[in-house]
Amino acid sequence: MRSITLIIPDFLEIDDHEAAILFAAMLYEQGKVSLGDAAELAGLSKRTFTERLGQFNISLFNFSPEELSRDIRNS
């Protein structure tokens, strides 16, 4: 596993753990990691990470408009 160093300006007023959660949420939203992998990256349980996604207005259901349309047609 790789490690990165991120310089966070003081005016953002977030700690390292919050930055990790935000990064994991962004990766999940973009479909780059699964829910479980994102939760692990954030250092949270899946349930807690799922709750945090809601706080960031990120949907738990990560489908593209095309996937949703196809799914509706197949119902």
N, C-alpha and C positions, 0 to 999 in steps of 0.2 A: 504494500500500500504506500502511496506517496503522501508527502506532507507538504503543505504550503504555508507561507508566511503572508499574512494580509495586514496591511496598515489601515486601521480604521480611525478616521478623524474623531476627536473627542466630541464634536458637536452632534454626532449621531447618537450618542448615549446608548450604545448597545454593547453587551459584553461578548466574549468569545463564543459562549454557548448559543446565544441568540443569533450570532452571525452564522454559526454552523447550521442552525435550524433554517434560517432564511436561504442559505445556499442549497440545502437539501430540498427544501420546498420548491425552489426554482428548478432544480434538476428534475424533480418529480413532475412538475407542471409541464415541462418541455418533453416529457416522455423518455428522458435519458436514463432514469433508474426506476425500479419498481417501488411500490409503497414500502415493502420490507427493507429494501436497501436504503431508501431515503430515511426511514425511521432510525436505522442503525447508524447511518452517517450523522444524523442529528443527535444521537445518544438518547433516543426516546423509545418507548414502546410503540407498537403500531397504533394502538388506541390513542395514546397521547399525541402522537404525530398527526393522526387523522383530525383530532380536535384542533390542533394548531393550524392545519391547512384551512379550516373554516375561518379562523381568525385572520388569515391572509387573503380571504375570498378566493381560495383555490379549490376547485371542485375535486372531490374524491374520484369522480368518474372522468377519466381523462381520454375522451373520445373526440376525434375530429368531426367537423360537420358532415363530411362524406361518410364516415363510419356510422354516424347516427342515422343518416338518411338511408343507408343500405340496411341497417338493422330494422328500421321502421318498415321498409318495403318487404322485408322477410318475415315480418310478424304475422 
